[in-house]
Amino acid sequence: MHGKEPVKLEEVLGSWQALLVELVFLFSIALLDIFTPPAYHAVIIGIVLALLVVSLISLRLYVGRYKQRESEAMIDQVVDRLSEHLVEILVDAWQKKWPAESENVIKRLEENSDVKEVWVLTPDFRADLGCKKETVVENVCCNGKHYNYIYPEKFHKEFDELVGACDSHSKAREGSLRGYCLQGRRITPVGLTICSPAKHGEAKAYLYFPGAPEDSRVLEIPKDPPKYLGDLVLTFGQLWGILSGVRHRPVGPKPLRA
């Protein structure tokens, strides 16, 4: 597993123990208030209120950390599941000798008028800042398409570069470019792109192999069996949904200038 371990029971009990100690201390202060002269009541009440605020803040911070770590564990599970889907597809592609294509197929797939969203899992932005950079910028700025990226943490500068290319484009901005980084996690060295249609059309997906020869870097995933494409769409969507709810470097929707 990647990232942090799930929250342990001992940690939960330890946190509740600390909270119990604070509550007992508050109760003790209240008892002291009963047996102290009235002149000191205001001071004691102030101390009690201050300790109560500290206790509530501590509890809220703990709950936040618990939810965060729970989300981290979920991210690990979904990333592993997505990697397993890709490995399964690659094994089948090798056994059945699926034909690899050149980078020219990227433009055909992503510039299709039916495509309104493009989901990208990239290990290094090599394609997105290389052969398909112009396609991405045109689609975002001129064709009103939305690109959603998931990428390793160390490549956030490359994502910022792609955002800058869209932001500096001379034409009107209609689409959006959003991204989340997987902090402290490694992903498969094979890039995944899913082209999602606006309404009822069929999604299409392809894998990108940056180290392969230029004429065989793209492997389009066939729609038969439908399980492959369905698994990828479902798992990527789950991962995006989890990341959008936690702190993983949200960079979007990018407020592209009109």
C-alpha positions as CSV (number, residue, x, y, z in Angstrom):
1,M,0.0,0.0,0.0
2,H,1.0,3.5,-0.6
3,G,0.9,6.6,1.6
4,K,-0.1,6.5,5.3
5,E,-1.5,3.6,7.2
6,P,-5.2,3.5,8.3
7,V,-6.0,5.0,11.7
8,K,-5.4,2.4,14.5
9,L,-7.7,1.7,17.4
10,E,-5.0,2.6,19.9
11,E,-4.9,6.1,18.5
12,V,-8.6,6.5,18.7
13,L,-8.7,5.4,22.3
14,G,-5.7,7.6,23.2
15,S,-7.5,10.7,21.8
16,W,-10.7,9.9,23.6
17,Q,-8.7,9.4,26.8
18,A,-7.1,12.8,26.4
19,L,-10.6,14.3,25.9
20,L,-11.9,12.5,29.0
21,V,-9.0,13.9,31.1
22,E,-9.9,17.4,29.9
23,L,-13.6,16.9,30.8
24,V,-12.7,15.6,34.3
25,F,-10.4,18.7,34.8
26,L,-13.3,20.9,33.8
27,F,-15.6,19.2,36.3
28,S,-12.9,19.7,39.0
29,I,-12.7,23.4,38.2
30,A,-16.5,23.6,38.5
31,L,-16.4,22.0,41.9
32,L,-13.7,24.5,43.0
33,D,-16.0,27.2,41.9
34,I,-18.7,26.0,44.3
35,F,-16.3,26.1,47.3
36,T,-14.5,29.3,46.5
37,P,-15.4,32.9,47.5
38,P,-17.7,34.8,45.1
39,A,-14.8,37.3,44.4
40,Y,-13.0,34.5,42.4
41,H,-16.0,33.2,40.5
42,A,-15.4,35.5,37.4
43,V,-11.8,34.3,37.2
44,I,-12.8,30.6,37.5
45,I,-15.6,31.0,35.0
46,G,-13.1,32.5,32.5
47,I,-10.7,29.6,33.0
48,V,-13.5,27.1,32.5
49,L,-14.7,28.7,29.3
50,A,-11.1,28.9,27.9
51,L,-10.6,25.2,28.7
52,L,-13.9,24.3,27.1
53,V,-12.9,26.2,23.9
54,V,-9.6,24.4,23.8
55,S,-11.3,21.0,24.3
56,L,-13.7,21.7,21.5
57,I,-10.9,22.8,19.2
58,S,-8.9,19.7,20.0
59,L,-11.9,17.5,19.3
60,R,-12.6,19.2,16.0
61,L,-8.9,18.9,14.9
62,Y,-8.9,15.2,15.8
63,V,-12.1,14.5,13.8
64,G,-10.6,16.4,10.9
65,R,-7.4,14.3,11.0
66,Y,-9.4,11.1,11.3
67,K,-11.4,11.9,8.2
68,Q,-8.3,13.0,6.4
69,R,-6.5,9.7,7.1
70,E,-9.6,7.7,6.2
71,S,-9.6,9.5,2.8
72,E,-5.9,8.8,2.4
73,A,-6.6,5.0,2.9
74,M,-9.5,5.2,0.4
75,I,-7.2,6.9,-2.1
76,D,-4.6,4.1,-1.7
77,Q,-7.2,1.5,-2.4
78,V,-8.6,3.2,-5.5
79,V,-5.1,3.9,-6.9
80,D,-4.2,0.2,-6.4
81,R,-7.4,-0.8,-8.1
82,L,-6.8,1.5,-11.1
83,S,-3.2,0.1,-11.4
84,E,-4.6,-3.5,-11.4
85,H,-7.1,-2.6,-14.2
86,L,-4.2,-1.2,-16.3
87,V,-2.1,-4.3,-15.7
88,E,-5.0,-6.5,-16.7
89,I,-5.4,-4.6,-19.9
90,L,-1.7,-4.6,-20.7
91,V,-1.5,-8.3,-20.3
92,D,-4.5,-8.9,-22.6
93,A,-3.1,-6.4,-25.1
94,W,0.2,-8.3,-25.2
95,Q,-1.5,-11.7,-25.5
96,K,-3.9,-10.7,-28.2
97,K,-1.4,-8.4,-29.9
98,W,-3.5,-5.2,-30.0
99,P,-2.2,-2.9,-32.6
100,A,-0.3,0.2,-31.4
101,E,-0.7,3.5,-33.2
102,S,1.2,6.7,-33.7
103,E,0.7,9.9,-31.7
104,N,-1.5,11.2,-34.5
105,V,-4.5,9.2,-33.1
106,I,-4.5,11.5,-30.0
107,K,-5.7,14.5,-32.0
108,R,-8.5,12.4,-33.6
109,L,-9.7,11.1,-30.3
110,E,-9.6,14.3,-28.2
111,E,-10.7,16.7,-30.9
112,N,-13.8,14.7,-31.7
113,S,-16.8,17.0,-31.4
114,D,-18.7,14.5,-29.2
115,V,-16.0,14.7,-26.5
116,K,-16.7,17.3,-23.8
117,E,-14.4,16.0,-21.0
118,V,-11.0,14.4,-21.1
119,W,-9.7,12.6,-18.0
120,V,-6.0,12.1,-17.8
121,L,-3.8,10.0,-15.5
122,T,-0.3,11.0,-16.4
123,P,3.0,9.9,-14.9
124,D,5.1,12.8,-16.2
125,F,3.2,15.1,-18.6
126,R,5.5,14.0,-21.4
127,A,2.7,13.8,-23.9
128,D,0.7,16.7,-22.6
129,L,3.6,19.1,-22.9
130,G,4.9,17.5,-26.1
131,C,2.9,16.0,-28.9
132,K,-0.6,16.9,-27.6
133,K,0.1,20.3,-26.0
134,E,-1.4,22.2,-28.9
135,T,-4.4,19.9,-28.8
136,V,-5.0,20.4,-25.1
137,V,-4.7,24.2,-25.4
138,E,-7.0,24.4,-28.4
139,N,-9.6,22.1,-26.8
140,V,-9.7,24.1,-23.5
141,C,-9.5,27.6,-24.9
142,C,-11.4,27.3,-28.2
143,N,-13.6,24.2,-28.1
144,G,-15.0,24.5,-24.6
145,K,-13.7,21.1,-23.3
146,H,-12.8,20.3,-19.8
147,Y,-9.5,18.5,-18.9
148,N,-9.2,16.7,-15.5
149,Y,-5.7,15.6,-14.6
150,I,-4.4,13.3,-11.9
151,Y,-0.6,13.3,-11.6
152,P,2.3,12.6,-9.2
153,E,3.2,15.3,-6.7
154,K,6.6,16.0,-8.1
155,F,5.2,17.1,-11.5
156,H,3.1,20.0,-10.2
157,K,5.4,22.4,-12.1
158,E,4.6,20.7,-15.3
159,F,0.9,21.0,-14.6
160,D,1.4,24.7,-13.9
161,E,3.2,25.0,-17.2
162,L,0.2,23.5,-19.0
163,V,-2.2,25.8,-17.1
164,G,0.0,28.8,-18.1
165,A,-0.1,27.8,-21.8
166,C,-3.9,27.8,-21.6
167,D,-4.0,31.1,-19.6
168,S,-1.8,32.9,-22.1
169,H,-3.8,31.8,-25.2
170,S,-5.1,34.7,-27.2
171,K,-8.6,33.3,-27.9
172,A,-11.6,33.2,-25.6
173,R,-11.6,30.7,-22.7
174,E,-14.5,28.4,-22.6
175,G,-13.3,25.2,-21.1
176,S,-11.4,24.4,-17.9
177,L,-8.3,22.7,-16.8
178,R,-8.3,21.1,-13.3
179,G,-5.8,18.8,-11.6
180,Y,-5.1,16.9,-8.4
181,C,-1.7,15.5,-7.4
182,L,-1.2,12.2,-5.7
183,Q,1.0,13.2,-2.8
184,G,3.6,10.6,-1.8
185,R,2.3,8.0,-4.3
186,R,3.7,6.4,-7.4
187,I,1.5,5.6,-10.3
188,T,1.9,3.4,-13.4
189,P,4.5,4.6,-15.9
190,V,1.8,4.3,-18.6
191,G,-0.4,7.3,-19.2
192,L,-4.2,6.8,-19.3
193,T,-6.6,9.2,-21.1
194,I,-10.4,8.8,-21.2
195,C,-12.4,10.8,-23.7
196,S,-15.9,11.3,-22.2
197,P,-18.8,12.3,-24.5
198,A,-21.3,15.0,-23.6
199,K,-24.4,12.8,-23.2
200,H,-25.1,9.4,-24.6
201,G,-22.1,8.7,-26.8
202,E,-19.5,6.0,-26.0
203,A,-16.4,6.9,-24.0
204,K,-13.1,6.1,-25.6
205,A,-9.7,5.6,-23.9
206,Y,-6.1,5.1,-24.8
207,L,-2.8,4.3,-23.1
208,Y,0.3,6.3,-23.9
209,F,3.8,4.7,-23.7
210,P,6.3,7.6,-23.6
211,G,9.3,5.2,-24.0
212,A,8.0,3.5,-27.2
213,P,8.9,4.4,-30.8
214,E,6.9,7.4,-32.1
215,D,4.8,5.3,-34.4
216,S,3.6,2.9,-31.6
217,R,3.2,5.0,-28.5
218,V,-0.6,4.9,-28.4
219,L,-2.8,1.9,-27.6
220,E,-6.5,2.5,-28.0
221,I,-8.5,0.4,-25.6
222,P,-11.2,-1.5,-27.6
223,K,-14.8,-1.2,-26.5
224,D,-15.1,-5.0,-26.5
225,P,-14.9,-6.4,-23.9
226,P,-16.8,-3.4,-22.3
227,K,-15.5,-4.4,-18.9
228,Y,-12.1,-2.8,-19.5
229,L,-13.5,0.6,-20.4
230,G,-16.2,0.5,-17.8
231,D,-13.7,-0.4,-15.0
232,L,-11.4,2.5,-16.0
233,V,-14.2,5.1,-16.2
234,L,-15.7,4.0,-12.8
235,T,-12.3,3.8,-11.0
236,F,-11.0,7.1,-12.3
237,G,-14.3,8.8,-11.4
238,Q,-14.1,7.4,-7.9
239,L,-10.5,8.6,-7.5
240,W,-11.4,12.1,-8.8
241,G,-14.3,12.2,-6.4
242,I,-12.2,11.4,-3.4
243,L,-9.4,13.8,-4.3
244,S,-11.9,16.6,-4.8
245,G,-13.0,16.2,-1.2
246,V,-9.5,16.4,0.4
247,R,-6.5,18.7,0.2
248,H,-4.6,17.2,-2.7
249,R,-3.5,20.4,-4.5
250,P,-6.6,21.4,-6.2
251,V,-5.7,23.7,-9.1
252,G,-9.0,24.4,-10.7
253,P,-11.3,24.9,-12.1
254,K,-8.6,27.2,-13.5
255,P,-10.0,30.7,-13.7
256,L,-9.0,31.3,-17.3
257,R,-9.4,34.9,-18.3
258,A,-12.2,35.9,-20.6
